[in-house]
Amino acid sequence: MAPMDQEAYDVVIVGCGIAGLTAGLRATEQEYSVAILEKAPEANRGGHTRFTESFRIPTADIDLTDVEFNVEDYTAADFYSDIMNVTHYRADDDLASVVTGEAASTFEWLTAHGLEWEYDAPHPGYTAGRVWLDGAEMIAEIVDVLEAEGVDIYYRADARGVVRADDGSVSGVEAFVDGRRTEFSADATILAAGDYGSSTEKRTRYYGPGYGNMKVRGSRYNTGEVIEAAMDVGAKSAGEFGDAHMALIDAGSPDVEGGITRIDGYQYGLILNHDGERFVDEGQDARAHTYAKFGRRIFEQPHHEAFIVVDSTVVDDVAHMGPSRAIQADSLEGLVRRLDIANVERAVETIREYNEACDPDASDNYDPNVLDGNATEGLELPKSNWALPLEEPPYTGYPVTGGMTFGFGGVAITPDAEVLDTTDTVIPGLYAAGNVTGGLFYNNYPGGTGLTNAAVFGKVAAESVAEYLES
């Protein structure tokens, strides 16, 4: 076997998304030599972060006086409650406390480094504090800062092994850099390489037959080898590997790296499958608390497809970000036929039954920005909010499917981002942040939390590295 190339640093970070970049930024502040290994080519760097658009923060706790948020009174306690509610209280309490407690200070720290944000929500229905961003631009901004500080970034660096010494500590990673086997020795290693959801094999393994065909919203490079490498040297797994953030997206989205192709505003209309049936309570909660789980429900329908139907009353509240064109007709039957729903008669009847179950005066109290309490009566599957009858032509429809965002399983960490082994003992010198970890998300996901989780724990990981190296 040809000898490996050798590189040595104080800290080696695997992954160039927001988790890895914040870890690198904090490590350079502490004057460590840092290498960041990015599996993708430079043009595709950043993992799923390059396809993101929002960062959830407790706006009530932000001290930047020149910033105006769409929801100014959203607190860390509100953020914590949102995580716990949507995960049915299965989220690790300690991890949730760190994310929500450190989100505001992490946002202010990134802002102090020159990151720019867009503060206003682009469409209605958001009930949590957020800032908006262009993921690819954010990556470029942080990389510029890191390179100016002397950080080495290796592209096409496919990490395949975690090196663990005889004393149990981690002494670096092995990777193939441009296809050449290279050992990166380090005093501390931070894993921030993302999840496994872009692997067709792992989607089939964890989610079942057919999921290999699910569209991938983000990077094609998040295929989970780093999680497996950590577990090969004893890391404990955490979270639900068979669950994921699977968003409701335009059925015409690209098979991979489509980015933001959601159709928001579905909660104001109905969602039908090819059998002409509703299968979710569209108005169950705010969009940010349902879109990540409705995608899976849609993918499980016949032909992995469903259809949003609205009328002219609410069509302006729909944000269609996908590549396909909306479909319109002057009658419900005409729309159903143009959408190619298989059971036309049942679809029309389902809409009529829904219309009859709506309060005829619901439009007087309709408010797309809050849970308005307009609910159906008498339906086996209710609609809990925004239940307005679909009676005003033209009618508009959108074919939708489910899109993979990221899987919920990963390695187990402490609140200090230390990786645990299968005896719940810290593995010395090994840390992890972002979607490479598990334990925070179950069943569902509060929109914008993934980026916050990754940024917070990237920073925490680097601070824990400093304590470890100075001890």
C-alpha positions as CSV (number, residue, x, y, z in Angstrom):
1,M,0.0,0.0,0.0
2,A,1.3,3.4,-0.9
3,P,2.3,5.6,2.1
4,M,-0.3,8.1,3.2
5,D,0.1,11.8,3.0
6,Q,0.5,13.3,6.4
7,E,-0.9,16.6,7.7
8,A,-1.0,17.9,11.3
9,Y,-3.1,20.6,13.0
10,D,-4.3,21.5,16.4
11,V,-7.9,21.0,15.3
12,V,-9.4,19.1,12.4
13,I,-13.0,19.8,11.4
14,V,-14.9,17.5,9.1
15,G,-17.6,19.4,7.2
16,C,-17.9,22.9,5.7
17,G,-21.5,23.7,6.5
18,I,-22.6,26.1,9.3
19,A,-21.6,23.6,12.1
20,G,-18.1,23.2,10.8
21,L,-17.6,26.9,9.9
22,T,-18.7,28.2,13.3
23,A,-16.5,25.6,14.9
24,G,-13.6,26.8,12.8
25,L,-14.4,30.5,13.4
26,R,-14.4,30.0,17.2
27,A,-11.3,27.8,17.1
28,T,-9.3,30.5,15.2
29,E,-10.4,33.1,17.8
30,Q,-8.5,30.9,20.2
31,E,-5.5,30.8,18.0
32,Y,-5.5,27.2,17.1
33,S,-4.3,25.9,13.7
34,V,-7.3,24.6,11.9
35,A,-8.1,22.4,8.9
36,I,-11.6,22.0,7.5
37,L,-12.2,18.9,5.3
38,E,-15.0,19.4,2.7
39,K,-16.2,16.3,0.8
40,A,-17.6,18.4,-2.1
41,P,-15.7,20.4,-4.7
42,E,-15.3,24.0,-3.9
43,A,-18.2,25.0,-6.2
44,N,-20.5,22.8,-4.2
45,R,-19.2,23.4,-0.7
46,G,-21.4,23.9,2.4
47,G,-23.5,20.7,2.6
48,H,-27.2,21.4,3.2
49,T,-26.3,24.9,4.6
50,R,-25.9,26.3,1.1
51,F,-29.6,25.5,0.4
52,T,-31.0,27.0,3.6
53,E,-32.9,30.2,4.1
54,S,-33.8,30.8,7.8
55,F,-32.3,30.8,11.2
56,R,-34.7,30.6,14.2
57,I,-33.7,32.8,17.2
58,P,-35.3,34.1,20.4
59,T,-35.7,37.6,19.1
60,A,-36.8,38.9,22.5
61,D,-33.3,38.1,23.8
62,I,-31.4,40.0,21.1
63,D,-29.6,43.1,22.2
64,L,-29.0,44.6,18.7
65,T,-31.1,47.7,18.9
66,D,-31.1,48.5,15.2
67,V,-32.8,45.2,14.3
68,E,-36.5,44.8,13.7
69,F,-37.9,41.3,13.7
70,N,-41.3,40.0,12.4
71,V,-42.0,38.5,15.8
72,E,-40.2,40.6,18.4
73,D,-41.4,38.8,21.6
74,Y,-40.3,35.3,20.8
75,T,-38.3,34.1,23.8
76,A,-35.9,31.3,24.5
77,A,-38.6,29.7,26.5
78,D,-41.0,29.8,23.5
79,F,-38.2,28.3,21.4
80,Y,-37.7,25.5,23.9
81,S,-41.5,24.8,24.1
82,D,-41.7,24.6,20.3
83,I,-39.0,22.0,20.1
84,M,-40.6,20.0,22.9
85,N,-44.1,20.2,21.6
86,V,-43.4,19.2,18.0
87,T,-41.1,16.3,19.1
88,H,-43.8,15.1,21.6
89,Y,-41.2,15.8,24.4
90,R,-38.8,13.2,23.1
91,A,-36.1,15.8,22.4
92,D,-33.1,15.5,24.7
93,D,-33.8,18.2,27.3
94,D,-30.2,19.2,27.8
95,L,-29.5,19.6,24.1
96,A,-32.7,21.6,23.6
97,S,-31.7,23.8,26.5
98,V,-28.3,24.5,25.0
99,V,-29.8,25.3,21.5
100,T,-32.5,27.6,22.8
101,G,-30.3,29.2,25.5
102,E,-27.3,29.9,23.3
103,A,-29.2,30.9,20.1
104,A,-29.3,34.6,20.7
105,S,-25.7,35.0,21.7
106,T,-24.6,32.8,18.7
107,F,-26.6,35.0,16.4
108,E,-25.0,38.2,17.9
109,W,-21.5,36.6,17.7
110,L,-22.0,35.8,14.0
111,T,-23.4,39.3,13.3
112,A,-20.3,40.8,14.9
113,H,-18.2,38.8,12.4
114,G,-20.0,40.7,9.6
115,L,-22.8,38.3,8.6
116,E,-25.7,40.0,7.1
117,W,-29.3,38.9,7.5
118,E,-32.8,39.7,6.1
119,Y,-35.1,40.3,9.0
120,D,-38.7,40.3,7.5
121,A,-40.6,37.1,6.9
122,P,-41.2,36.7,3.1
123,H,-44.7,35.4,3.5
124,P,-47.4,35.2,6.2
125,G,-48.0,32.5,8.8
126,Y,-44.7,32.7,10.7
127,T,-45.2,32.7,14.5
128,A,-41.6,32.4,15.6
129,G,-38.6,34.7,15.5
130,R,-36.5,34.2,12.4
131,V,-33.9,35.9,10.3
132,W,-33.6,35.1,6.6
133,L,-30.4,34.5,4.6
134,D,-28.9,33.1,1.4
135,G,-27.1,29.9,2.5
136,A,-24.4,30.0,-0.2
137,E,-23.6,33.6,0.5
138,M,-23.3,33.0,4.2
139,I,-20.8,30.1,3.5
140,A,-18.8,32.4,1.3
141,E,-18.7,35.2,3.9
142,I,-17.5,32.9,6.7
143,V,-15.0,31.1,4.5
144,D,-13.5,34.5,3.6
145,V,-13.0,35.3,7.3
146,L,-11.5,31.8,8.0
147,E,-9.1,31.9,5.1
148,A,-8.0,35.4,6.1
149,E,-7.2,33.9,9.5
150,G,-5.1,31.2,8.0
151,V,-7.5,28.2,8.1
152,D,-6.8,25.6,5.5
153,I,-9.8,24.2,3.7
154,Y,-9.4,21.0,1.8
155,Y,-12.0,20.3,-0.9
156,R,-12.8,16.9,-2.3
157,A,-11.7,15.6,1.0
158,D,-13.8,12.5,1.7
159,A,-13.3,11.5,5.4
160,R,-13.6,7.8,5.9
161,G,-12.0,7.0,9.2
162,V,-11.7,8.3,12.7
163,V,-8.3,7.5,14.2
164,R,-8.4,6.4,17.8
165,A,-5.2,5.8,19.8
166,D,-4.4,3.1,22.2
167,D,-5.2,5.3,25.2
168,G,-8.8,5.8,23.8
169,S,-8.3,9.4,22.6
170,V,-9.0,10.5,19.0
171,S,-5.9,11.6,17.2
172,G,-7.4,12.7,13.8
173,V,-9.1,11.3,10.7
174,E,-8.2,9.5,7.5
175,A,-9.5,11.0,4.3
176,F,-9.1,10.7,0.6
177,V,-8.2,14.1,-0.7
178,D,-8.6,14.3,-4.5
179,G,-8.5,10.5,-4.3
180,R,-5.2,10.3,-2.4
181,R,-5.2,8.7,1.1
182,T,-4.3,11.3,3.7
183,E,-4.0,11.2,7.5
184,F,-4.9,14.4,9.3
185,S,-3.4,14.2,12.8
186,A,-4.9,16.6,15.4
187,D,-5.1,17.2,19.1
188,A,-8.9,17.4,18.7
189,T,-11.4,16.5,16.0
190,I,-14.8,18.0,15.4
191,L,-17.3,16.1,13.2
192,A,-19.7,18.4,11.4
193,A,-20.3,16.5,8.2
194,G,-24.1,16.4,8.1
195,D,-26.6,13.5,7.9
196,Y,-27.1,10.4,5.8
197,G,-30.3,11.4,3.9
198,S,-28.7,11.9,0.5
199,S,-27.8,8.2,0.3
200,T,-30.3,6.2,-1.7
201,E,-29.1,3.1,0.1
202,K,-29.6,4.6,3.6
203,R,-33.0,6.1,2.7
204,T,-34.2,2.6,1.7
205,R,-32.5,1.0,4.7
206,Y,-34.0,3.4,7.3
207,Y,-37.3,4.5,5.7
208,G,-38.3,1.6,3.6
209,P,-38.9,0.6,-0.1
210,G,-39.5,3.5,-2.4
211,Y,-37.6,6.0,-0.4
212,G,-34.5,5.6,-2.5
213,N,-36.6,7.5,-5.1
214,M,-37.4,10.5,-2.8
215,K,-36.1,13.8,-4.1
216,V,-33.2,15.3,-2.1
217,R,-33.6,19.0,-1.4
218,G,-30.0,19.6,-0.3
219,S,-26.5,18.5,-1.0
220,R,-25.8,15.2,-2.8
221,Y,-22.8,14.8,-0.6
222,N,-24.5,14.2,2.8
223,T,-24.4,10.4,2.7
224,G,-23.5,9.5,6.3
225,E,-20.0,7.9,6.1
226,V,-18.7,10.1,8.9
227,I,-21.4,8.9,11.3
228,E,-20.5,5.3,10.5
229,A,-16.8,6.1,10.9
230,A,-17.4,7.5,14.4
231,M,-19.6,4.5,15.3
232,D,-16.8,2.1,14.0
233,V,-14.5,3.4,16.8
234,G,-17.2,3.1,19.5
235,A,-19.4,6.2,19.2
236,K,-22.9,5.8,20.5
237,S,-25.9,6.4,18.2
238,A,-28.7,8.7,19.2
239,G,-32.0,9.8,17.7
240,E,-34.5,8.1,15.4
241,F,-32.6,6.9,12.3
242,G,-36.0,6.0,10.7
243,D,-37.3,9.5,10.9
244,A,-36.4,12.7,9.1
245,H,-37.3,16.2,8.1
246,M,-39.2,15.5,4.9
247,A,-40.7,18.7,3.5
248,L,-43.7,19.3,1.4
249,I,-42.3,20.4,-2.0
250,D,-43.3,21.0,-5.6
251,A,-43.7,17.7,-7.4
252,G,-41.6,19.0,-10.3
253,S,-38.6,19.7,-8.1
254,P,-35.2,18.4,-9.2
255,D,-34.2,14.9,-8.0
256,V,-31.3,16.4,-6.0
257,E,-30.1,19.8,-4.8
258,G,-33.4,21.6,-5.7
259,G,-33.1,23.8,-2.6
260,I,-36.1,25.9,-1.7
261,T,-39.0,24.5,-3.8
262,R,-41.6,24.5,-1.1
263,I,-45.2,25.5,-1.6
264,D,-46.3,27.3,1.6
265,G,-49.8,28.3,2.3
266,Y,-51.2,24.7,1.9
267,Q,-52.7,25.2,5.3
268,Y,-55.2,27.6,3.9
269,G,-56.6,25.1,1.4
270,L,-57.0,21.3,1.1
271,I,-54.5,18.5,0.3
272,L,-55.9,15.6,-1.7
273,N,-54.3,12.4,-2.9
274,H,-55.0,10.5,-6.1
275,D,-57.9,8.6,-4.4
276,G,-59.6,12.0,-4.0
277,E,-59.2,11.9,-0.2
278,R,-57.8,14.2,2.4
279,F,-55.2,12.5,4.7
280,V,-53.9,15.3,7.0
281,D,-55.4,18.1,9.0
282,E,-54.1,20.9,6.9
283,G,-54.8,23.5,9.6
284,Q,-53.4,21.5,12.5
285,D,-50.7,24.1,13.3
286,A,-48.6,26.8,11.8
287,R,-46.8,25.9,8.6
288,A,-43.4,25.9,10.4
289,H,-44.7,23.1,12.6
290,T,-46.2,20.9,9.9
291,Y,-44.3,21.1,6.6
292,A,-41.5,18.9,7.8
293,K,-43.8,16.0,8.7
294,F,-46.4,16.4,5.9
295,G,-43.8,15.7,3.3
296,R,-43.5,12.1,4.5
297,R,-47.3,11.7,4.7
298,I,-47.5,12.9,1.1
299,F,-44.7,10.6,-0.1
300,E,-46.6,7.7,1.3
301,Q,-49.7,8.4,-0.8
302,P,-50.3,6.7,-4.2
303,H,-47.6,7.7,-6.7
304,H,-45.8,9.6,-4.0
305,E,-47.9,12.6,-4.9
306,A,-50.7,14.8,-3.6
307,F,-52.4,18.1,-4.6
308,I,-53.0,21.4,-2.9
309,V,-56.3,23.0,-3.8
310,V,-57.2,26.6,-3.0
311,D,-59.7,29.2,-4.4
312,S,-59.3,32.9,-5.2
313,T,-60.0,33.9,-1.5
314,V,-56.7,32.6,-0.2
315,V,-54.5,32.1,-3.3
316,D,-52.5,35.3,-2.6
317,D,-51.5,33.7,0.7
318,V,-49.8,30.8,-1.1
319,A,-46.1,31.1,-1.7
320,H,-45.2,28.9,-4.6
321,M,-41.4,28.5,-4.8
322,G,-41.2,25.4,-7.0
323,P,-40.3,25.2,-10.6
324,S,-43.7,24.0,-11.8
325,R,-46.6,26.2,-12.8
326,A,-49.7,26.5,-10.8
327,I,-52.8,25.0,-12.5
328,Q,-56.1,26.9,-12.7
329,A,-59.7,26.2,-13.7
330,D,-63.0,27.9,-13.3
331,S,-64.7,24.9,-11.8
332,L,-63.6,22.3,-9.1
333,E,-64.2,19.4,-11.5
334,G,-62.2,21.2,-14.2
335,L,-59.3,21.7,-11.8
336,V,-59.3,18.2,-10.5
337,R,-59.2,16.9,-14.1
338,R,-56.3,19.3,-15.0
339,L,-54.4,18.1,-12.0
340,D,-54.8,14.5,-13.2
341,I,-56.1,13.2,-9.9
342,A,-57.1,9.6,-10.5
343,N,-60.5,9.6,-8.8
344,V,-62.1,12.8,-10.1
345,E,-65.6,12.1,-8.7
346,R,-64.4,11.4,-5.2
347,A,-62.0,14.4,-5.2
348,V,-64.9,16.7,-6.1
349,E,-67.2,15.1,-3.5
350,T,-64.4,15.5,-0.8
351,I,-64.2,19.2,-1.5
352,R,-68.0,19.6,-1.4
353,E,-68.2,17.7,1.9
354,Y,-65.5,20.0,3.3
355,N,-67.3,23.1,2.1
356,E,-70.5,22.0,3.9
357,A,-68.5,21.5,7.1
358,C,-67.2,25.0,7.1
359,D,-68.7,27.9,9.0
360,P,-70.3,30.1,6.3
361,D,-69.1,33.2,8.2
362,A,-65.5,31.9,8.6
363,S,-64.1,34.5,6.2
364,D,-65.0,37.3,8.7
365,N,-62.5,35.8,11.2
366,Y,-59.9,34.5,8.8
367,D,-56.3,35.5,9.7
368,P,-53.4,33.8,7.9
369,N,-50.9,35.0,10.5
370,V,-52.3,33.2,13.6
371,L,-54.2,30.0,14.4
372,D,-57.6,31.6,13.8
373,G,-59.8,28.9,15.2
374,N,-61.9,28.5,12.0
375,A,-62.6,24.8,12.2
376,T,-64.8,22.4,10.3
377,E,-67.7,20.5,12.0
378,G,-68.7,16.9,11.5
379,L,-65.8,15.7,9.4
380,E,-64.1,12.5,10.4
381,L,-60.8,14.2,9.6
382,P,-61.2,17.8,10.7
383,K,-59.5,21.0,9.6
384,S,-58.6,22.8,12.8
385,N,-57.8,26.3,11.5
386,W,-58.3,28.4,8.4
387,A,-61.3,26.3,7.3
388,L,-62.8,28.5,4.6
389,P,-65.0,27.0,2.0
390,L,-63.5,26.7,-1.5
391,E,-66.3,28.4,-3.4
392,E,-64.7,31.4,-5.2
393,P,-63.3,30.7,-8.7
394,P,-60.8,30.5,-10.3
395,Y,-59.5,27.5,-8.4
396,T,-55.8,26.8,-8.2
397,G,-53.9,23.5,-7.7
398,Y,-50.3,22.5,-7.1
399,P,-49.0,19.0,-7.4
400,V,-46.7,18.2,-4.4
401,T,-44.5,15.5,-3.1
402,G,-42.2,14.8,-0.1
403,G,-38.5,16.0,-0.2
404,M,-35.7,14.7,2.0
405,T,-34.0,17.4,4.0
406,F,-32.1,15.5,6.7
407,G,-32.3,12.4,8.8
408,F,-32.8,12.6,12.6
409,G,-30.3,9.9,13.6
410,G,-26.6,10.6,14.4
411,V,-23.9,10.2,17.1
412,A,-24.7,10.9,20.7
413,I,-23.2,14.0,22.3
414,T,-23.1,15.8,25.6
415,P,-24.4,19.4,26.1
416,D,-20.7,20.3,25.6
417,A,-20.7,18.6,22.1
418,E,-18.4,15.8,23.4
419,V,-19.1,12.5,21.6
420,L,-20.1,9.6,23.8
421,D,-19.3,5.9,23.4
422,T,-21.7,3.0,23.9
423,T,-20.9,3.0,27.6
424,D,-22.0,6.7,27.8
425,T,-18.3,7.7,28.4
426,V,-16.9,10.7,26.6
427,I,-14.4,9.8,23.8
428,P,-11.4,12.1,24.5
429,G,-10.7,14.5,21.7
430,L,-13.8,13.8,19.7
431,Y,-16.6,16.4,19.3
432,A,-19.6,16.7,17.0
433,A,-22.2,19.3,15.9
434,G,-25.1,19.7,13.6
435,N,-26.9,17.0,11.7
436,V,-24.1,14.5,12.3
437,T,-25.6,14.2,15.8
438,G,-28.9,12.8,17.0
439,G,-31.2,13.3,19.9
440,L,-32.8,16.7,19.3
441,F,-35.4,16.0,16.6
442,Y,-38.1,13.3,16.7
443,N,-41.3,13.0,14.7
444,N,-41.3,16.6,13.6
445,Y,-39.2,19.7,13.3
446,P,-39.7,23.5,14.1
447,G,-38.7,25.3,10.9
448,G,-35.4,27.1,11.0
449,T,-34.0,25.1,14.0
450,G,-31.6,23.0,12.1
451,L,-29.3,25.9,11.2
452,T,-29.5,27.3,14.7
453,N,-28.7,23.9,16.2
454,A,-25.7,23.5,14.0
455,A,-24.3,27.0,14.6
456,V,-24.8,26.8,18.3
457,F,-23.1,23.4,18.7
458,G,-20.3,24.2,16.3
459,K,-19.4,27.1,18.5
460,V,-19.8,25.0,21.7
461,A,-17.7,22.2,20.2
462,A,-14.8,24.6,19.6
463,E,-15.1,26.1,23.1
464,S,-15.0,22.5,24.6
465,V,-11.9,21.8,22.5
466,A,-10.2,24.7,24.1
467,E,-11.0,23.4,27.6
468,Y,-9.7,19.9,26.6
469,L,-6.5,21.2,25.0
470,E,-5.7,23.5,27.9
471,S,-6.4,20.9,30.6
